[in-house]
Amino acid sequence: MQLERYGEHSSLQASLQPFYSTGSQGGGQETTPLTAITQLVHHGMIFVPIGYTFGAGMFEMEQVKGGSPYGAGTYAGTAQDSLLR
Protein backbone atom coordinates (compact mmCIF):
# COMPACT_ATOMS: atom_id res chain seq x y z
CA MET A 1 0.00 0.00 0.00
CA GLN A 2 1.15 3.47 -0.75
CA LEU A 3 -1.36 5.33 1.39
CA GLU A 4 1.41 7.03 3.37
CA ARG A 5 2.96 8.35 0.18
CA TYR A 6 -0.08 10.39 -0.79
CA GLY A 7 -1.45 11.17 2.67
CA GLU A 8 -4.66 9.26 1.98
CA HIS A 9 -4.53 7.56 5.35
CA SER A 10 -5.69 10.80 6.98
CA SER A 11 -9.30 9.98 6.07
CA LEU A 12 -9.25 6.61 7.84
CA GLN A 13 -11.27 6.52 11.05
CA ALA A 14 -10.91 4.45 14.17
CA SER A 15 -12.93 4.16 17.33
CA LEU A 16 -11.49 3.47 20.74
CA GLN A 17 -13.21 3.38 24.08
CA PRO A 18 -10.63 2.44 26.70
CA PHE A 19 -11.73 -0.07 29.33
CA TYR A 20 -9.68 -0.47 32.48
CA SER A 21 -9.77 -1.98 35.94
CA THR A 22 -8.11 -0.87 39.16
CA GLY A 23 -7.92 -2.41 42.59
CA SER A 24 -9.18 0.50 44.69
CA GLN A 25 -10.97 3.81 44.60
CA GLY A 26 -8.39 6.39 43.56
CA GLY A 27 -6.25 3.60 42.12
CA GLY A 28 -5.67 5.27 38.77
CA GLN A 29 -9.01 5.07 36.96
CA GLU A 30 -8.38 8.41 35.25
CA THR A 31 -4.60 8.22 34.96
CA THR A 32 -4.64 4.87 33.16
CA PRO A 33 -6.69 5.95 30.10
CA LEU A 34 -5.01 9.36 29.94
CA THR A 35 -1.63 7.66 29.63
CA ALA A 36 -2.90 5.38 26.84
CA ILE A 37 -4.59 8.25 25.00
CA THR A 38 -1.35 10.23 24.73
CA GLN A 39 0.24 7.35 22.83
CA LEU A 40 -2.63 7.22 20.34
CA VAL A 41 -2.72 11.00 19.85
CA HIS A 42 1.03 10.90 19.17
CA HIS A 43 0.27 8.67 16.17
CA GLY A 44 -2.34 11.08 14.81
CA MET A 45 -5.57 9.83 16.36
CA ILE A 46 -8.02 12.52 17.42
CA PHE A 47 -9.54 11.73 20.81
CA VAL A 48 -13.05 12.98 21.56
CA PRO A 49 -14.06 12.04 25.14
CA ILE A 50 -17.63 11.07 25.94
CA GLY A 51 -17.62 13.30 29.02
CA TYR A 52 -19.61 12.81 32.18
CA THR A 53 -22.79 11.11 30.95
CA PHE A 54 -23.98 9.65 34.25
CA GLY A 55 -25.70 12.86 35.38
CA ALA A 56 -26.56 13.37 39.03
CA GLY A 57 -25.90 9.68 39.75
CA MET A 58 -22.15 10.29 39.79
CA PHE A 59 -22.53 12.23 43.04
CA GLU A 60 -24.15 9.34 44.93
CA MET A 61 -21.63 8.05 47.45
CA GLU A 62 -23.42 4.97 48.82
CA GLN A 63 -21.37 2.64 46.60
CA VAL A 64 -17.97 2.69 44.96
CA LYS A 65 -18.37 3.13 41.20
CA GLY A 66 -15.96 2.68 38.34
CA GLY A 67 -15.49 4.81 35.27
CA SER A 68 -14.43 8.27 34.23
CA PRO A 69 -15.12 10.67 31.35
CA TYR A 70 -12.24 9.01 29.46
CA GLY A 71 -13.71 5.51 29.28
CA ALA A 72 -15.41 2.64 31.05
CA GLY A 73 -13.88 1.20 34.19
CA THR A 74 -14.47 -1.19 37.04
CA TYR A 75 -12.94 -2.14 40.36
CA ALA A 76 -11.23 -5.50 40.75
CA GLY A 77 -11.00 -7.48 43.93
CA THR A 78 -13.40 -8.70 46.54
CA ALA A 79 -16.62 -6.76 46.84
CA GLN A 80 -20.24 -7.57 47.31
CA ASP A 81 -22.27 -7.65 44.13
CA SER A 82 -24.82 -4.92 43.65
CA LEU A 83 -27.43 -3.95 41.07
CA LEU A 84 -25.14 -1.12 39.97
CA ARG A 85 -22.60 -3.58 38.58
One Martini backbone bead per residue (centre of mass of N, CA, C, O) as a GRO file, in nm:
protein
   85
    1MET     BB    1   0.098   0.035   0.019
    2GLN     BB    2   0.056   0.407  -0.058
    3LEU     BB    3  -0.080   0.599   0.153
    4GLU     BB    4   0.158   0.762   0.277
    5ARG     BB    5   0.249   0.907   0.016
    6TYR     BB    6  -0.051   1.071  -0.017
    7GLY     BB    7  -0.225   1.100   0.260
    8GLU     BB    8  -0.489   0.898   0.273
    9HIS     BB    9  -0.494   0.811   0.583
   10SER     BB   10  -0.650   1.067   0.704
   11SER     BB   11  -0.953   0.929   0.647
   12LEU     BB   12  -0.922   0.737   0.858
   13GLN     BB   13  -1.106   0.548   1.102
   14ALA     BB   14  -1.141   0.530   1.462
   15SER     BB   15  -1.231   0.335   1.758
   16LEU     BB   16  -1.207   0.425   2.114
   17GLN     BB   17  -1.271   0.252   2.431
   18PRO     BB   18  -1.154   0.251   2.720
   19PHE     BB   19  -1.069  -0.025   2.939
   20TYR     BB   20  -1.061  -0.058   3.301
   21SER     BB   21  -0.875  -0.172   3.603
   22THR     BB   22  -0.892  -0.145   3.957
   23GLY     BB   23  -0.831  -0.198   4.315
   24SER     BB   24  -0.920   0.110   4.380
   25GLN     BB   25  -1.000   0.394   4.501
   26GLY     BB   26  -0.773   0.591   4.340
   27GLY     BB   27  -0.608   0.370   4.133
   28GLY     BB   28  -0.622   0.508   3.819
   29GLN     BB   29  -0.890   0.564   3.638
   30GLU     BB   30  -0.763   0.828   3.487
   31THR     BB   31  -0.460   0.773   3.426
   32THR     BB   32  -0.469   0.528   3.239
   33PRO     BB   33  -0.614   0.653   2.983
   34LEU     BB   34  -0.433   0.904   2.950
   35THR     BB   35  -0.177   0.746   2.879
   36ALA     BB   36  -0.293   0.601   2.626
   37ILE     BB   37  -0.387   0.851   2.461
   38THR     BB   38  -0.109   0.981   2.404
   39GLN     BB   39  -0.015   0.757   2.208
   40LEU     BB   40  -0.242   0.795   1.993
   41VAL     BB   41  -0.201   1.099   1.934
   42HIS     BB   42   0.093   1.071   1.834
   43HIS     BB   43  -0.036   0.898   1.573
   44GLY     BB   44  -0.311   1.094   1.495
   45MET     BB   45  -0.530   1.069   1.691
   46ILE     BB   46  -0.857   1.168   1.769
   47PHE     BB   47  -0.985   1.272   2.080
   48VAL     BB   48  -1.327   1.209   2.201
   49PRO     BB   49  -1.489   1.252   2.470
   50ILE     BB   50  -1.785   1.167   2.649
   51GLY     BB   51  -1.795   1.233   2.932
   52TYR     BB   52  -2.037   1.314   3.162
   53THR     BB   53  -2.326   1.077   3.154
   54PHE     BB   54  -2.451   1.018   3.460
   55GLY     BB   55  -2.504   1.262   3.614
   56ALA     BB   56  -2.623   1.269   3.937
   57GLY     BB   57  -2.512   0.972   4.003
   58MET     BB   58  -2.203   1.057   4.056
   59PHE     BB   59  -2.280   1.173   4.364
   60GLU     BB   60  -2.318   0.902   4.474
   61MET     BB   61  -2.184   0.742   4.795
   62GLU     BB   62  -2.281   0.440   4.864
   63GLN     BB   63  -2.096   0.353   4.618
   64VAL     BB   64  -1.860   0.212   4.433
   65LYS     BB   65  -1.735   0.343   4.126
   66GLY     BB   66  -1.677   0.324   3.792
   67GLY     BB   67  -1.512   0.549   3.599
   68SER     BB   68  -1.493   0.798   3.331
   69PRO     BB   69  -1.465   1.036   3.075
   70TYR     BB   70  -1.246   0.826   2.920
   71GLY     BB   71  -1.406   0.562   3.028
   72ALA     BB   72  -1.438   0.241   3.116
   73GLY     BB   73  -1.486   0.101   3.455
   74THR     BB   74  -1.343  -0.099   3.726
   75TYR     BB   75  -1.337  -0.306   4.012
   76ALA     BB   76  -1.121  -0.503   4.172
   77GLY     BB   77  -1.200  -0.771   4.368
   78THR     BB   78  -1.347  -0.768   4.675
   79ALA     BB   79  -1.707  -0.767   4.647
   80GLN     BB   80  -2.021  -0.683   4.656
   81ASP     BB   81  -2.287  -0.728   4.492
   82SER     BB   82  -2.475  -0.522   4.261
   83LEU     BB   83  -2.693  -0.350   4.057
   84LEU     BB   84  -2.475  -0.156   3.934
   85ARG     BB   85  -2.304  -0.392   3.795
   0.00000   0.00000   0.00000
